[in-house]
Amino acid sequence: MFTGIIEAVSAVTKIEKRGSECRLSIKNPFGNEIKTGDSIAVDGVCLTVESFTEGTISFFVSKSTLEKTIAAKYNTGSTVNLERAMPADGRFDGHIVQGHVDSCGKITGVRKIGDGVETEITFDRKFNDLTVPRGSVTVNGVSLTIAGLEGNTLKISLIPETLKRTSFAGTLKTGAEVNIEFDILGKYVARIMHRGGNDEALENLIEKL
């Protein structure tokens, strides 16, 4: 599990294609603080450390991951957000992030407001039920709050500190694709509502909490 609080921004150093899969290597900002088998969220995608040196971390990226995320569009030098899995005694600063990207969204608007940036992202309409104003969403691994919502377009406001600590400062461009993971709590509620067909299902859930 992750929290969406980025620990480091790194860069892709090598991409080795293996048919419909690949081996992805990035600069290692963690040194020897990691080990083989560790889970690291790369732009919000949970990947397993296959091997590492003090300078490089390598991951195997499956066909399914390449199809559902922006990983297939990486080039040497592409910047990525990194977060190691949350330790059991860690501080919970963001929201529950699984590292399971639901879909790619597209940036449809970028507007500078003071020192911050307001960004609009359009996503697949089938996920509309998983978004609410002021709710949580993960974009390229970053825990963010939905500042505005209209249909299948959400708006996020990025403060200077977020721009400073993530890859967003150099990657926010109209037309660019981003990884989106919707809030897991919203997914469970939506499934219960769809299964029950009315508000009774949600009421039953609340009574059990």
C-alpha positions as CSV (number, residue, x, y, z in Angstrom):
1,M,0.0,0.0,0.0
2,F,1.1,3.6,-0.7
3,T,-0.1,7.0,0.3
4,G,0.5,9.2,-2.7
5,I,3.2,11.2,-1.0
6,I,6.1,11.3,-3.5
7,E,9.5,10.5,-2.0
8,A,11.7,11.2,-5.0
9,V,11.7,12.2,-8.7
10,S,13.9,10.0,-10.8
11,A,14.6,9.4,-14.5
12,V,14.4,6.5,-16.9
13,T,17.9,5.3,-17.9
14,K,17.1,2.3,-20.0
15,I,14.1,0.4,-21.6
16,E,14.7,-3.1,-22.8
17,K,11.7,-4.4,-24.9
18,R,10.9,-8.1,-24.6
19,G,8.1,-8.6,-27.0
20,S,4.9,-7.2,-25.4
21,E,6.8,-6.7,-22.1
22,C,9.8,-4.8,-21.0
23,R,12.5,-4.2,-18.4
24,L,12.5,-0.7,-17.1
25,S,15.6,0.8,-15.4
26,I,15.6,4.1,-13.6
27,K,18.1,6.1,-11.5
28,N,18.3,4.9,-7.9
29,P,17.6,7.7,-5.4
30,F,17.3,5.3,-2.5
31,G,20.8,3.7,-2.5
32,N,21.0,0.6,-0.4
33,E,17.8,1.5,1.5
34,I,15.9,-0.9,-0.8
35,K,16.1,-4.6,-1.6
36,T,15.2,-7.0,-4.3
37,G,11.4,-7.8,-4.1
38,D,10.5,-4.4,-2.7
39,S,7.4,-2.6,-4.1
40,I,7.9,0.8,-5.5
41,A,5.2,3.0,-7.1
42,V,6.6,4.4,-10.3
43,D,4.2,7.2,-11.5
44,G,1.6,5.4,-9.3
45,V,2.2,1.9,-10.8
46,C,3.2,-0.7,-8.2
47,L,6.3,-2.4,-9.6
48,T,8.6,-5.0,-8.0
49,V,12.4,-4.4,-7.7
50,E,13.9,-7.0,-9.9
51,S,17.5,-5.9,-9.3
52,F,19.4,-2.8,-8.3
53,T,22.8,-1.2,-7.8
54,E,23.6,2.0,-5.9
55,G,22.9,3.9,-9.2
56,T,20.1,2.0,-10.9
57,I,16.8,0.1,-10.1
58,S,15.3,-2.3,-12.6
59,F,11.8,-3.5,-12.9
60,F,9.9,-6.1,-15.1
61,V,6.9,-4.4,-16.7
62,S,4.1,-6.8,-17.9
63,K,2.0,-6.5,-21.0
64,S,-1.1,-5.6,-19.0
65,T,0.7,-2.8,-17.2
66,L,2.0,-1.4,-20.5
67,E,-1.5,-1.5,-22.0
68,K,-3.1,0.3,-19.0
69,T,-0.6,2.9,-18.1
70,I,1.8,5.6,-19.5
71,A,4.8,3.2,-19.1
72,A,4.6,2.3,-22.7
73,K,5.3,5.9,-23.6
74,Y,8.5,6.3,-21.5
75,N,11.7,7.2,-23.2
76,T,15.2,7.4,-21.9
77,G,15.3,10.6,-19.7
78,S,11.5,10.5,-18.9
79,T,11.0,11.8,-15.3
80,V,9.0,9.6,-12.9
81,N,7.5,10.0,-9.4
82,L,8.6,7.4,-6.9
83,E,7.2,6.2,-3.6
84,R,8.2,3.1,-1.6
85,A,5.5,1.0,0.0
86,M,4.3,2.4,3.3
87,P,5.8,0.7,6.4
88,A,3.4,-0.7,9.0
89,D,4.6,2.1,11.5
90,G,4.6,4.8,8.9
91,R,2.7,8.1,9.0
92,F,-0.4,8.3,6.8
93,D,-0.1,11.6,5.1
94,G,-2.1,11.1,1.8
95,H,-4.8,8.6,1.2
96,I,-5.0,4.9,0.5
97,V,-3.3,4.2,-2.8
98,Q,-2.9,0.7,-4.1
99,G,-0.6,1.3,-7.0
100,H,-3.2,-0.2,-9.3
101,V,-3.8,2.3,-12.1
102,D,-7.4,2.3,-13.4
103,S,-6.9,4.2,-16.6
104,C,-4.9,6.8,-18.5
105,G,-6.3,10.3,-18.5
106,K,-5.4,13.2,-20.8
107,I,-4.5,16.7,-19.7
108,T,-6.9,19.1,-21.4
109,G,-6.0,22.3,-19.7
110,V,-3.2,23.9,-17.8
111,R,-3.5,27.3,-16.2
112,K,-1.1,29.2,-13.9
113,I,-2.8,30.8,-10.9
114,G,-0.4,32.8,-8.8
115,D,2.4,30.4,-7.8
116,G,0.3,27.3,-8.3
117,V,-1.2,25.6,-11.4
118,E,-4.7,24.5,-12.1
119,T,-5.0,21.4,-14.3
120,E,-7.9,19.8,-16.1
121,I,-7.8,16.0,-16.8
122,T,-10.3,14.1,-18.9
123,F,-10.8,10.4,-18.2
124,D,-13.0,7.5,-19.4
125,R,-16.7,8.2,-18.7
126,K,-17.1,4.7,-17.2
127,F,-15.3,5.9,-14.1
128,N,-17.6,8.9,-13.5
129,D,-19.2,7.2,-10.5
130,L,-15.8,7.0,-8.7
131,T,-15.3,10.7,-8.6
132,V,-16.8,13.3,-6.2
133,P,-15.9,17.0,-5.7
134,R,-13.3,17.3,-2.9
135,G,-12.7,13.6,-3.1
136,S,-9.3,12.0,-3.5
137,V,-7.6,10.9,-6.7
138,T,-4.1,9.7,-7.6
139,V,-2.4,11.2,-10.6
140,N,1.0,9.8,-11.6
141,G,1.3,8.5,-8.1
142,V,0.5,11.8,-6.4
143,S,-2.4,12.0,-3.9
144,L,-4.6,15.0,-4.9
145,T,-7.9,16.5,-4.1
146,I,-10.5,17.0,-6.9
147,A,-11.0,20.7,-6.9
148,G,-13.7,20.7,-9.5
149,L,-15.7,18.1,-11.5
150,E,-17.7,18.3,-14.7
151,G,-18.8,15.1,-16.3
152,N,-15.6,13.1,-17.0
153,T,-13.3,16.0,-16.5
154,L,-11.7,16.7,-13.2
155,K,-9.8,19.7,-12.0
156,I,-6.9,19.7,-9.6
157,S,-5.0,22.5,-8.1
158,L,-1.3,22.0,-7.6
159,I,0.4,24.1,-4.9
160,P,4.1,25.2,-5.3
161,E,5.3,22.5,-2.8
162,T,3.7,19.7,-4.9
163,L,5.2,21.2,-8.1
164,K,8.6,21.3,-6.3
165,R,8.5,17.7,-5.0
166,T,7.0,15.9,-8.1
167,S,7.6,15.6,-11.8
168,F,4.7,17.8,-12.6
169,A,6.8,21.0,-12.9
170,G,8.2,19.6,-16.2
171,T,5.5,17.3,-17.5
172,L,2.2,19.4,-17.2
173,K,1.4,19.9,-20.9
174,T,-1.9,19.9,-22.7
175,G,-2.4,16.6,-24.5
176,A,0.0,14.6,-22.2
177,E,-1.4,11.4,-20.7
178,V,-1.3,10.6,-17.0
179,N,-1.9,7.6,-14.8
180,I,-5.1,7.7,-12.8
181,E,-6.1,5.6,-9.8
182,F,-9.5,6.4,-8.3
183,D,-10.2,6.2,-4.6
184,I,-10.6,2.6,-3.4
185,L,-13.3,3.6,-0.9
186,G,-15.3,5.0,-3.8
187,K,-14.9,1.8,-5.7
188,Y,-16.4,-0.3,-2.9
189,V,-19.3,2.1,-2.4
190,A,-20.0,2.2,-6.1
191,R,-20.0,-1.6,-6.3
192,I,-22.4,-2.0,-3.4
193,M,-24.7,0.6,-4.9
194,H,-24.7,-1.1,-8.3
195,R,-25.4,-4.5,-6.7
196,G,-28.1,-3.3,-4.4
197,G,-29.8,-1.0,-7.0
198,N,-30.9,1.5,-4.4
199,D,-29.9,3.5,-1.3
200,E,-30.7,0.5,1.0
201,A,-27.4,-1.1,0.2
202,L,-25.5,2.0,1.3
203,E,-27.6,2.3,4.4
204,N,-26.8,-1.3,5.3
205,L,-23.1,-0.7,4.8
206,I,-23.1,2.4,7.1
207,E,-24.9,0.4,9.8
208,K,-22.1,-2.2,9.8
209,L,-19.3,0.4,10.1
